[in-house]
């Protein structure tokens, strides 16, 4: 590991705003934040060139990138098939984690599709072996855990790109089998409330174990969703994206969407590509929930950053890449989306631009633009701080001085893991371009 790195001449985004200061990375943590740090002969000095130093992004919902899929393995483009051989799988995972880091992601929770249980166990076992055997990789720490999305869904009408043949009644026994195969790496589980008693039982069980319970791809009524919240559900899976039930009627508390908007304890994931959810609704959701309860995600799939792909198939579902390459569609279902090709640097850029532009809402007439620094803080909160808070790695507030903060990340504070980015942000208000020039994961340059 690099002994010491000093980043100079940057505008550093701290929890309360921008500050022109130096930042020192040493021993995997942010060791000093002070003006004019004397680097010393043993340190590497990096001139940020008056660019921005911001917290690394945390993507808590991504299926894959660069030809890799958590559930299926490495994609063979020539044969439109996936290879799940262990060596090839591990190589594909390693490449994917490096690609995440290059887009500014310093922690990622890899997300599974609905699939036969034995296939999930095999894939999760591979990921566990990667964690145990690839620690020397600079980007290995990007792997922050696993998210079981499709296994405990119910209604085919809310399946999205998942194959309903592989849905299961919620079961602690099945979860335990998956968690054992994963070596304890499962952090988030999507359990739809409409299963009733089996769902509530599993949600209570998972919450007691410190597992984050999510609910999405759901046709639950508001009443059913409330029961799930009471047992511990605290995350809305890609909120407002197609497979989320909604109702303007007064019966049964409306739908899942209405309940999420009213529940202060529930975080809402948002795919910020502008296609899965129109920016008018995104801004309305941010206004209603507050920036402290919105978690920006990519929901990216294996075609992300994969050149020359037009059509593909996954678990019996046919998909295609949009003509502009910015989203995926289910081939035979009109405008139904398959997932995204979004990267977190683009998501951050989109949020920053929407916050600094006048945006007409749906339920709110107009969202007035924020100034650049305020928008930068809020975009970082939704792309870094809130995701870290959801999975329990944001850590205590700055008023607390624990002995060891190195396990925490999501903001630039002394003692936290050195997960920082040097970003070049150019352009004018409402039309900014964000380019990640350097990424550091646990203080190691990627």
C-alpha positions in Angstrom: 0.0 0.0 0.0 1.2 3.5 -0.8 2.6 5.0 2.4 1.5 8.6 2.0 -0.2 10.7 -0.6 -0.8 14.4 -0.3 -3.4 16.0 -2.6 -2.7 19.7 -3.0 -4.5 22.7 -4.7 -7.9 21.1 -4.7 -11.3 22.4 -3.7 -12.3 19.8 -1.1 -15.9 18.9 -0.5 -16.2 18.5 3.3 -19.5 17.7 5.0 -20.5 21.4 5.3 -19.1 22.8 2.1 -16.1 23.4 -0.2 -12.8 24.4 1.3 -9.5 25.1 -0.5 -7.2 22.9 1.5 -4.7 20.0 1.3 -5.7 16.4 2.1 -3.3 13.6 3.2 -4.0 9.9 2.7 -1.9 7.6 4.8 -2.3 4.0 5.9 -5.6 3.7 4.0 -7.3 6.5 5.8 -7.7 10.3 5.5 -5.0 11.3 7.9 -5.0 15.1 7.7 -7.1 17.9 6.2 -5.2 21.1 6.5 -3.9 23.9 4.4 -0.3 23.7 3.2 0.5 20.2 4.4 4.3 19.6 4.3 4.5 16.3 2.4 8.0 15.2 3.3 10.4 13.1 1.2 8.4 9.9 1.6 5.1 11.2 0.4 3.7 11.3 -3.2 2.4 14.7 -4.0 -0.6 15.0 -6.4 -1.5 18.5 -7.7 -5.3 18.6 -8.1 -4.9 21.6 -10.3 -7.8 23.5 -8.7 -10.2 20.7 -9.4 -12.6 19.2 -6.9 -11.8 16.6 -4.3 -15.0 14.8 -3.5 -16.1 11.6 -1.6 -16.1 8.4 -3.6 -19.5 7.3 -4.9 -21.3 4.3 -3.4 -23.6 2.3 -5.6 -25.8 0.0 -3.5 -27.7 -1.4 -6.5 -25.8 -2.6 -9.6 -26.1 -6.0 -11.4 -22.8 -5.7 -13.3 -20.6 -3.7 -15.7 -18.1 -4.3 -18.5 -19.4 -7.7 -19.5 -19.8 -9.1 -16.0 -23.0 -10.0 -14.3 -23.2 -11.1 -10.6 -25.7 -13.9 -11.2 -24.5 -15.3 -14.6 -20.8 -14.5 -14.8 -18.8 -13.2 -17.8 -20.6 -12.5 -21.1 -19.3 -14.1 -24.3 -20.4 -11.6 -26.9 -19.7 -13.9 -29.9 -22.0 -16.6 -28.6 -24.5 -14.4 -26.7 -24.0 -16.5 -23.6 -22.5 -16.3 -20.1 -19.6 -18.3 -18.7 -19.7 -19.2 -15.0 -16.5 -21.2 -14.9 -14.8 -20.1 -11.6 -11.6 -18.8 -13.1 -13.4 -16.8 -15.8 -16.0 -15.6 -13.3 -13.3 -14.3 -10.9 -11.4 -12.6 -13.7 -14.6 -10.9 -14.9 -15.5 -9.8 -11.3 -12.0 -8.4 -10.8 -12.2 -6.5 -14.1 -15.7 -5.2 -13.2 -14.5 -3.8 -9.8 -11.7 -2.0 -11.5 -14.1 -0.5 -14.0 -16.4 0.6 -11.2 -13.5 2.4 -9.6 -12.7 4.2 -12.8 -16.2 5.7 -12.8 -15.7 7.0 -9.3 -17.3 4.1 -7.4 -15.3 3.2 -4.3 -18.0 0.8 -2.8 -20.5 -1.3 -4.7 -23.2 -3.7 -3.6 -23.6 -6.3 -6.4 -27.2 -7.2 -7.1 -28.6 -10.6 -8.2 -31.3 -11.5 -10.6 -34.1 -14.0 -10.0 -32.4 -17.3 -10.7 -32.3 -21.0 -9.6 -31.1 -21.1 -6.0 -28.2 -23.5 -6.9 -26.9 -20.9 -9.4 -27.1 -18.1 -6.9 -25.2 -20.1 -4.4 -22.5 -20.9 -6.9 -22.1 -17.3 -7.9 -22.2 -16.1 -4.3 -19.5 -18.6 -3.4 -17.3 -17.3 -6.1 -17.7 -13.7 -4.8 -16.8 -14.9 -1.3 -13.7 -16.5 -2.6 -12.8 -13.3 -4.4 -13.1 -11.3 -1.2 -10.8 -13.8 0.6 -8.2 -14.2 -2.1 -7.9 -10.9 -4.0 -7.2 -8.5 -1.2 -4.0 -7.2 -2.8 -5.9 -5.6 -5.6 -6.2 -1.8 -5.3 -9.8 -2.0 -6.1 -10.8 -5.1 -4.2 -12.3 -3.0 -1.4 -14.9 -1.7 -3.9 -16.8 -5.0 -3.2 -19.1 -3.9 -0.4 -21.5 -6.8 -0.3 -24.4 -8.4 -2.1 -28.1 -7.5 -2.7 -30.6 -10.3 -3.3 -33.2 -8.6 -5.5 -35.2 -11.1 -7.5 -35.5 -14.2 -5.3 -38.4 -13.2 -3.0 -40.5 -11.3 -5.6 -44.1 -12.5 -6.3 -46.2 -11.1 -9.1 -45.2 -11.7 -12.7 -46.7 -8.3 -13.6 -44.1 -6.6 -11.5 -41.2 -8.7 -12.7 -39.4 -6.1 -14.8 -36.5 -7.9 -16.4 -36.6 -10.8 -13.9 -37.8 -14.3 -14.8 -40.9 -15.0 -12.7 -40.2 -18.8 -12.9 -37.5 -18.3 -10.2 -39.5 -16.4 -7.6 -39.7 -18.0 -4.2 -41.9 -17.7 -1.1 -40.0 -15.8 1.5 -38.1 -18.2 3.6 -35.4 -17.8 6.3 -34.1 -21.3 5.4 -33.5 -20.2 1.8 -31.9 -16.9 2.9 -29.6 -18.8 5.3 -28.5 -21.1 2.5 -27.7 -18.1 0.3 -25.9 -16.3 3.1 -23.8 -19.3 4.0 -22.7 -19.6 0.4 -21.9 -15.9 0.3 -19.8 -16.1 3.4 -22.0 -13.5 5.2 -21.7 -10.9 2.4 -25.5 -10.4 1.8 -26.3 -6.9 3.0 -29.7 -6.1 1.4 -32.7 -8.3 0.5 -35.7 -7.4 -1.5 -38.8 -8.9 0.1 -42.1 -7.9 -1.4 -44.9 -7.3 1.2 -47.7 -8.9 -0.8 -46.5 -12.4 0.2 -48.2 -11.6 3.6 -47.2 -13.5 6.6 -44.1 -15.3 5.1 -42.8 -11.9 4.0 -43.3 -10.2 7.4 -41.7 -13.2 9.1 -38.6 -13.0 6.9 -38.3 -9.2 7.2 -38.4 -9.4 11.0 -35.8 -12.2 10.9 -33.4 -10.3 8.6 -33.8 -7.0 10.4 -32.8 -8.7 13.7 -29.6 -9.9 11.9 -28.8 -6.4 10.7 -29.7 -7.1 7.0 -31.3 -4.2 5.2 -34.8 -5.1 4.0 -35.9 -3.5 0.7 -39.2 -3.6 -1.2 -39.6 -3.1 -4.9 -41.0 -4.8 -8.0 -44.1 -4.8 -5.8 -47.8 -4.4 -6.2 -48.4 -4.1 -2.5 -51.1 -1.9 -1.2 -50.1 1.0 1.1 -51.4 -1.0 4.0 -49.3 -4.1 3.1 -46.2 -1.9 2.7 -46.8 -0.3 6.1 -46.8 -3.7 7.7 -43.5 -4.4 6.1 -42.1 -1.1 7.4 -43.3 -2.0 10.9 -41.1 -5.2 10.7 -38.1 -3.3 9.5 -38.3 -2.6 5.7 -36.4 0.7 5.2 -35.4 0.8 1.5 -37.6 1.2 -1.6 -36.0 -0.7 -4.5 -35.5 1.7 -7.6 -38.4 3.8 -6.5 -40.9 5.0 -9.1 -39.3 2.8 -11.7 -42.0 0.8 -13.6 -42.6 -2.2 -11.2 -43.8 -0.1 -8.3 -47.5 -0.2 -7.5 -49.3 3.1 -7.2 -52.9 4.1 -6.5 -54.7 7.4 -6.3 -57.7 5.8 -4.6 -58.1 6.1 -0.8 -58.5 2.4 -0.3 -55.9 0.3 1.6 -53.6 3.3 2.0 -53.0 3.7 -1.7 -50.1 1.8 -3.2 -46.5 1.1 -2.5 -45.4 4.5 -4.0 -47.7 6.5 -1.8 -46.6 4.7 1.3 -42.9 5.2 0.5 -43.4 8.9 0.0 -45.1 9.2 3.4 -42.7 7.0 5.4 -39.9 9.1 6.8 -37.9 6.0 7.8 -37.7 4.6 4.3 -34.9 5.5 1.9 -35.8 5.7 -1.8 -33.4 4.4 -4.4 -33.5 6.5 -7.6 -32.0 5.4 -11.0 -30.8 8.8 -12.1 -30.5 8.3 -15.9 -33.5 10.3 -16.8 -35.1 7.3 -18.6 -36.2 5.0 -15.8 -37.7 7.9 -14.0 -38.4 11.3 -15.7 -36.4 14.0 -14.0 -39.6 15.8 -13.1 -40.6 12.9 -10.9 -37.0 12.6 -9.6 -37.1 16.2 -8.5 -40.6 15.8 -7.0 -39.4 12.7 -5.0 -36.3 14.6 -3.7 -38.6 17.5 -2.7 -41.1 15.2 -0.9 -38.6 12.8 0.7 -35.7 15.2 1.3 -32.2 14.8 0.0 -31.3 12.9 3.2 -33.7 10.0 2.2 -32.8 9.6 -1.5 -30.1 7.1 -2.6 -28.9 7.5 -6.2 -28.2 4.1 -7.8 -27.3 2.9 -11.3 -29.1 -0.5 -11.5 -26.4 -1.1 -14.2 -26.3 -4.3 -16.2 -23.4 -6.1 -17.9 -23.7 -4.2 -21.2 -22.6 -1.0 -19.4 -19.2 0.1 -20.9 -19.3 -2.9 -23.2 -18.7 -1.9 -26.8 -20.5 -3.2 -29.9 -23.5 -4.9 -28.3 -27.0 -4.6 -29.8 -29.1 -7.5 -28.6 -28.6 -10.1 -25.8 -30.5 -12.6 -23.7 -30.4 -13.3 -20.0 -32.2 -16.1 -18.2 -34.7 -16.5 -21.0 -35.4 -12.8 -21.3 -34.5 -11.0 -24.6 -33.0 -7.5 -24.4 -31.6 -4.9 -26.6 -29.5 -1.7 -26.2 -31.2 1.6 -27.0 -30.1 3.4 -30.1 -28.2 6.0 -28.1 -26.7 3.3 -25.8 -28.0 5.0 -22.6 -30.5 2.3 -21.5 -31.7 -1.3 -22.0 -35.1 -2.4 -23.2 -36.9 -5.7 -23.0 -37.1 -6.7 -26.7 -40.7 -7.7 -27.0 -42.4 -5.4 -24.5 -42.5 -1.9 -26.0 -40.9 0.7 -23.7 -40.4 -1.8 -20.8 -36.8 -1.3 -19.6 -34.3 -4.1 -18.9 -32.0 -2.2 -16.7 -29.5 0.6 -17.2 -26.1 1.4 -18.7 -25.7 4.2 -16.2 -22.5 4.8 -14.4 -22.2 6.7 -11.1 -20.2 9.6 -12.6 -23.0 10.2 -15.1 -25.6 9.8 -12.4 -23.8 12.4 -10.2 -23.5 14.7 -13.2 -27.3 14.4 -13.9 -28.3 15.1 -10.3 -26.0 18.1 -10.2 -27.4 19.5 -13.4 -31.1 18.9 -12.4 -30.4 20.6 -9.0 -28.9 23.7 -10.7 -31.6 24.1 -13.4 -35.2 25.2 -13.2 -37.1 21.9 -13.5 -40.9 21.7 -13.9 -42.3 19.1 -11.7 -45.4 17.0 -11.9 -46.8 17.5 -8.4 -44.7 20.6 -7.7 -45.0 23.4 -10.2 -41.3 24.3 -10.4 -38.1 23.4 -8.7 -35.9 26.4 -8.5 -32.2 26.0 -9.1 -29.7 25.9 -6.3 -26.3 27.5 -6.3 -23.4 25.3 -7.4 -21.9 24.6 -3.9 -25.3 23.7 -2.4 -26.1 21.5 -5.3 -22.7 19.8 -5.1 -23.3 19.0 -1.4 -26.7 17.6 -2.0 -25.6 15.5 -5.0 -22.7 14.1 -2.9 -25.2 13.3 -0.1 -27.3 11.3 -2.5 -24.4 9.6 -4.3 -22.1 9.0 -1.3 -23.4 9.8 2.1 -26.9 8.3 2.0 -25.8 5.0 0.4 -23.1 4.7 3.1 -25.7 5.4 5.8 -28.1 2.7 4.4 -25.5 0.0 4.5 -24.0 1.2 7.8 -20.7 2.5 6.8 -21.1 6.3 7.0 -20.1 6.3 10.7 -20.6 8.7 13.5 -21.0 12.5 13.1 -18.0 14.8 13.2 -18.7 15.5 16.9 -17.7 12.0 17.9 -14.1 10.9 17.9 -14.0 7.1 17.9 -10.7 5.3 18.1 -11.1 3.7 14.7 -13.0 5.3 11.9 -11.2 3.4 9.1 -14.2 1.2 8.4 -16.3 4.3 7.6 -16.6 6.1 4.3 -19.1 8.3 2.3 -17.7 11.7 3.4 -14.3 13.3 3.6 -13.4 13.4 7.3 -10.2 12.8 9.2 -9.9 9.1 10.2 -12.3 7.7 7.6 -11.3 5.4 4.8 -9.4 7.3 2.1 -12.1 6.8 -0.6 -11.8 10.1 -2.6 -12.0 11.3 -6.1 -10.4 14.1 -8.0 -13.1 15.4 -10.3 -12.9 17.9 -13.1 -16.3 19.7 -13.2 -16.6 22.0 -16.2 -19.4 23.9 -18.0 -22.1 26.3 -16.9 -24.9 26.3 -14.4 -27.3 23.4 -15.4 -24.9 22.0 -18.0 -21.9 20.7 -16.0 -19.7 17.9 -17.2 -18.1 15.7 -14.5 -15.0 13.8 -15.3 -13.3 11.6 -12.7 -9.5 12.1 -13.2 -8.2 10.1 -10.2 -9.8 7.6 -7.8 -8.4 6.4 -4.5 -9.8 3.3 -2.8 -8.6 2.9 0.8 -5.9 5.4 -0.1 -4.6 3.4 -3.1 -4.7 5.1 -6.5 -6.7 3.3 -9.2 
